[in-house]
């Protein structure tokens, strides 16, 4: 038998509480509904009506669509989601990172952000390409703390647009894909996700750039997606939340990491109940993904799968639930997102 074919069945007997519908109304603050990630120009969700029916069954009242891009693509997303279904969707824009190739990009990006805000964008999503791939006219990588980007962050604050930012990637992606790497199977399946190469900054440099960005822009609201971009080190995440009132996190696509340290995760949320947002980063969104998230947040169940994948590429381990109190659960599910995103206030 190949080790890759090993599928042990756990013999531990635990309680099982299936949670198909959330205990409180939910805003999924991290979704991808557009078409720029599909690879073929199709919309991520073929039928908005079917999506809404699934959301209604799960208790998800609104979604934050992070795929607005800019210009015509932003308008297309706003037409399909926000304008067609007011109250159920808000769309974030991007700035065009190809602008980095021409000096003076900060001012042009700020102007683009202002135009997107006028069109109806509810916030700004910054992709991990900033720091990993995007280069300036000297062919040098541009990191999030680059002072030339200051006009963008200043404009976001002035426009009242929160910034959802993804910096770096799982720590294991920056380590050699060998027998010691906890994401080995994932990196074998997606070798392009490996950053264990001198062409890329080390994880530590990227995460320091994120802190430098947040520290230098106290008037700008930042959400470090994927559990603050560093779920492997909740001590670091907690220090960021303690130090910078403008910093928040979501839990999107990081149940594997958060669920293997449930006591530390629960303590972090209870210490900062107004700073953690619900999100899935599941595309396209699926009912079973919501059920796993709700079980993780609402129950004290132990040793259950964090993914339906076989094997689970984000780690061959199980997770345990947080059993969050009702007040903290309501804040995480909905209230924190509504407070940070002005366009959600009316919903």
Secondary structure, 3 states (H helix, E strand, C coil): CCHHHCCCCCCCCCCCCCCCCCCCCEEEEEECCCCCCCCCCCCCCCCHHHHHHHHHHHCEEEEEECCCCCHHHHHHHHHHHHHCCCCCEEECECCCHHHHHCCCHHHHHHHHHHHHHHHCCCEEEECCHHHHCCECCCCCECCCCCHHHHHHHHHHHHHCCEEEECCCCCHHHHCCCCCCCCCHHHHHHCHHHCCCCCCCCCHHHHHHHHHHHHHHCCCCCEEEHHHHCCCCCHHHHHHHHHHCCCEEEECCCCHHHHHCCHHHHHHHHHHCCCCEECCCCCCCCCHHHHHHHHHHHHCCCCCECCCCCCCCCCCCCCECCCCCCHHHHHHHHHHHHHHHCHHHCCC
